[in-house]
Amino acid sequence: MKTILIATDGSPASDDALELGLELADEHHAETVLVHVIPGADVLATSLFGPDGAVPHVVTARDRAPLDAAPARACERGVPVTTRLLRGETADEIVACADSLEADLIVVGSRGHGALASMLLGSVSRRVLRESRRPVLVVRGVAAAA
């Protein structure tokens, strides 16, 4: 493996994915890219009948937090990383970034919501699995395994 893309959102499941992804990167001496995806726009609810419009999402410190914390963890392992803050639909952006990097592996966490919640909320890890032509490693969080 030459390039590993690790998606992070600061959740416990993505922290587990980060740890395993960094371990693999260290073992394979792979270039490691950490990504976090923020929305491209914020939906405005200006009426009782639902959203009326959207405004461009303004990047905040909270948006950058997952990418600010992750490099320190990589440094502890001696794994050099680059970070990318992406905008748009989470799964689409992860897959597109992996394609542009010609990543050999995508590592994502799974929160393990269960069938009903995944159906209602969607699942980023499932969408990445479905959309990607590249190998995807889904790491179930500790909470999901319990």
Contacts in CASP RR format, 6 or more apart in sequence:
PFRMAT RR
TARGET T0000
AUTHOR 0000-0000-0000
METHOD contacts of the structure
MODEL  1
MKTILIATDGSPASDDALELGLELADEHHAETVLVHVIPGADVLATSLFG
PDGAVPHVVTARDRAPLDAAPARACERGVPVTTRLLRGETADEIVACADS
LEADLIVVGSRGHGALASMLLGSVSRRVLRESRRPVLVVRGVAAAA
1 24 0 8 1.000
1 28 0 8 1.000
1 30 0 8 1.000
1 104 0 8 1.000
1 105 0 8 1.000
2 28 0 8 1.000
2 30 0 8 1.000
2 31 0 8 1.000
2 104 0 8 1.000
3 30 0 8 1.000
3 31 0 8 1.000
3 32 0 8 1.000
3 33 0 8 1.000
3 101 0 8 1.000
3 102 0 8 1.000
3 103 0 8 1.000
3 104 0 8 1.000
3 105 0 8 1.000
4 21 0 8 1.000
4 24 0 8 1.000
4 25 0 8 1.000
4 28 0 8 1.000
4 30 0 8 1.000
4 31 0 8 1.000
4 32 0 8 1.000
4 33 0 8 1.000
4 103 0 8 1.000
4 104 0 8 1.000
4 105 0 8 1.000
4 106 0 8 1.000
4 107 0 8 1.000
5 33 0 8 1.000
5 34 0 8 1.000
5 35 0 8 1.000
5 94 0 8 1.000
5 97 0 8 1.000
5 98 0 8 1.000
5 101 0 8 1.000
5 103 0 8 1.000
5 105 0 8 1.000
5 106 0 8 1.000
5 107 0 8 1.000
6 17 0 8 1.000
6 18 0 8 1.000
6 21 0 8 1.000
6 22 0 8 1.000
6 25 0 8 1.000
6 32 0 8 1.000
6 33 0 8 1.000
6 34 0 8 1.000
6 35 0 8 1.000
6 70 0 8 1.000
6 107 0 8 1.000
6 108 0 8 1.000
7 14 0 8 1.000
7 17 0 8 1.000
7 34 0 8 1.000
7 35 0 8 1.000
7 36 0 8 1.000
7 37 0 8 1.000
7 90 0 8 1.000
7 94 0 8 1.000
7 106 0 8 1.000
7 107 0 8 1.000
7 108 0 8 1.000
7 109 0 8 1.000
7 124 0 8 1.000
7 128 0 8 1.000
8 14 0 8 1.000
8 15 0 8 1.000
8 17 0 8 1.000
8 18 0 8 1.000
8 34 0 8 1.000
8 35 0 8 1.000
8 36 0 8 1.000
8 66 0 8 1.000
8 67 0 8 1.000
8 70 0 8 1.000
9 36 0 8 1.000
9 37 0 8 1.000
9 66 0 8 1.000
10 36 0 8 1.000
10 65 0 8 1.000
10 66 0 8 1.000
10 69 0 8 1.000
11 109 0 8 1.000
11 111 0 8 1.000
12 141 0 8 1.000
12 142 0 8 1.000
12 143 0 8 1.000
13 109 0 8 1.000
13 110 0 8 1.000
13 111 0 8 1.000
13 112 0 8 1.000
13 139 0 8 1.000
13 140 0 8 1.000
13 141 0 8 1.000
13 143 0 8 1.000
13 144 0 8 1.000
14 66 0 8 1.000
14 108 0 8 1.000
14 109 0 8 1.000
16 109 0 8 1.000
16 139 0 8 1.000
16 140 0 8 1.000
16 141 0 8 1.000
16 142 0 8 1.000
17 107 0 8 1.000
17 108 0 8 1.000
17 109 0 8 1.000
17 137 0 8 1.000
17 138 0 8 1.000
17 139 0 8 1.000
17 141 0 8 1.000
18 34 0 8 1.000
18 70 0 8 1.000
18 73 0 8 1.000
18 107 0 8 1.000
19 73 0 8 1.000
20 107 0 8 1.000
20 137 0 8 1.000
20 139 0 8 1.000
21 32 0 8 1.000
21 107 0 8 1.000
21 137 0 8 1.000
21 139 0 8 1.000
22 32 0 8 1.000
22 73 0 8 1.000
22 74 0 8 1.000
22 77 0 8 1.000
22 79 0 8 1.000
22 81 0 8 1.000
23 77 0 8 1.000
24 30 0 8 1.000
24 105 0 8 1.000
24 107 0 8 1.000
24 137 0 8 1.000
25 31 0 8 1.000
25 32 0 8 1.000
25 79 0 8 1.000
25 81 0 8 1.000
26 77 0 8 1.000
26 78 0 8 1.000
26 79 0 8 1.000
30 104 0 8 1.000
30 105 0 8 1.000
31 82 0 8 1.000
32 74 0 8 1.000
32 79 0 8 1.000
32 80 0 8 1.000
32 81 0 8 1.000
32 82 0 8 1.000
33 81 0 8 1.000
33 82 0 8 1.000
33 83 0 8 1.000
33 84 0 8 1.000
33 97 0 8 1.000
33 101 0 8 1.000
33 103 0 8 1.000
34 67 0 8 1.000
34 70 0 8 1.000
34 71 0 8 1.000
34 74 0 8 1.000
34 81 0 8 1.000
34 82 0 8 1.000
34 83 0 8 1.000
34 84 0 8 1.000
35 67 0 8 1.000
35 83 0 8 1.000
35 84 0 8 1.000
35 85 0 8 1.000
35 86 0 8 1.000
35 93 0 8 1.000
35 94 0 8 1.000
35 97 0 8 1.000
36 63 0 8 1.000
36 64 0 8 1.000
36 66 0 8 1.000
36 67 0 8 1.000
36 83 0 8 1.000
36 84 0 8 1.000
36 85 0 8 1.000
36 86 0 8 1.000
37 86 0 8 1.000
37 87 0 8 1.000
37 88 0 8 1.000
37 89 0 8 1.000
37 90 0 8 1.000
37 93 0 8 1.000
37 94 0 8 1.000
38 57 0 8 1.000
38 59 0 8 1.000
38 63 0 8 1.000
38 85 0 8 1.000
38 86 0 8 1.000
38 87 0 8 1.000
38 88 0 8 1.000
39 57 0 8 1.000
39 87 0 8 1.000
39 88 0 8 1.000
40 56 0 8 1.000
40 57 0 8 1.000
40 87 0 8 1.000
40 88 0 8 1.000
41 54 0 8 1.000
41 55 0 8 1.000
41 56 0 8 1.000
41 57 0 8 1.000
42 54 0 8 1.000
42 55 0 8 1.000
42 56 0 8 1.000
42 57 0 8 1.000
43 51 0 8 1.000
43 53 0 8 1.000
43 54 0 8 1.000
44 51 0 8 1.000
44 52 0 8 1.000
44 53 0 8 1.000
44 54 0 8 1.000
44 55 0 8 1.000
45 51 0 8 1.000
45 52 0 8 1.000
46 52 0 8 1.000
46 53 0 8 1.000
57 63 0 8 1.000
57 87 0 8 1.000
59 85 0 8 1.000
63 85 0 8 1.000
64 85 0 8 1.000
67 83 0 8 1.000
67 84 0 8 1.000
67 85 0 8 1.000
70 81 0 8 1.000
70 83 0 8 1.000
71 81 0 8 1.000
71 83 0 8 1.000
74 80 0 8 1.000
74 81 0 8 1.000
84 97 0 8 1.000
86 93 0 8 1.000
86 94 0 8 1.000
86 97 0 8 1.000
87 93 0 8 1.000
90 124 0 8 1.000
90 127 0 8 1.000
91 124 0 8 1.000
91 127 0 8 1.000
91 128 0 8 1.000
91 131 0 8 1.000
92 127 0 8 1.000
92 131 0 8 1.000
94 106 0 8 1.000
94 108 0 8 1.000
94 124 0 8 1.000
94 128 0 8 1.000
95 106 0 8 1.000
95 128 0 8 1.000
95 131 0 8 1.000
95 132 0 8 1.000
95 134 0 8 1.000
97 103 0 8 1.000
98 106 0 8 1.000
98 132 0 8 1.000
98 134 0 8 1.000
99 133 0 8 1.000
99 134 0 8 1.000
103 134 0 8 1.000
104 134 0 8 1.000
104 135 0 8 1.000
105 134 0 8 1.000
105 135 0 8 1.000
105 136 0 8 1.000
105 137 0 8 1.000
106 128 0 8 1.000
106 132 0 8 1.000
106 134 0 8 1.000
106 135 0 8 1.000
106 136 0 8 1.000
106 137 0 8 1.000
107 136 0 8 1.000
107 137 0 8 1.000
107 139 0 8 1.000
108 124 0 8 1.000
108 125 0 8 1.000
108 128 0 8 1.000
108 136 0 8 1.000
108 137 0 8 1.000
108 138 0 8 1.000
108 139 0 8 1.000
109 125 0 8 1.000
109 138 0 8 1.000
109 139 0 8 1.000
109 140 0 8 1.000
109 141 0 8 1.000
110 123 0 8 1.000
110 125 0 8 1.000
110 138 0 8 1.000
110 139 0 8 1.000
110 140 0 8 1.000
110 141 0 8 1.000
110 144 0 8 1.000
111 141 0 8 1.000
111 143 0 8 1.000
111 144 0 8 1.000
112 118 0 8 1.000
112 140 0 8 1.000
112 141 0 8 1.000
112 143 0 8 1.000
112 144 0 8 1.000
113 121 0 8 1.000
113 123 0 8 1.000
118 126 0 8 1.000
125 136 0 8 1.000
125 138 0 8 1.000
128 136 0 8 1.000
128 138 0 8 1.000
129 136 0 8 1.000
129 138 0 8 1.000
END
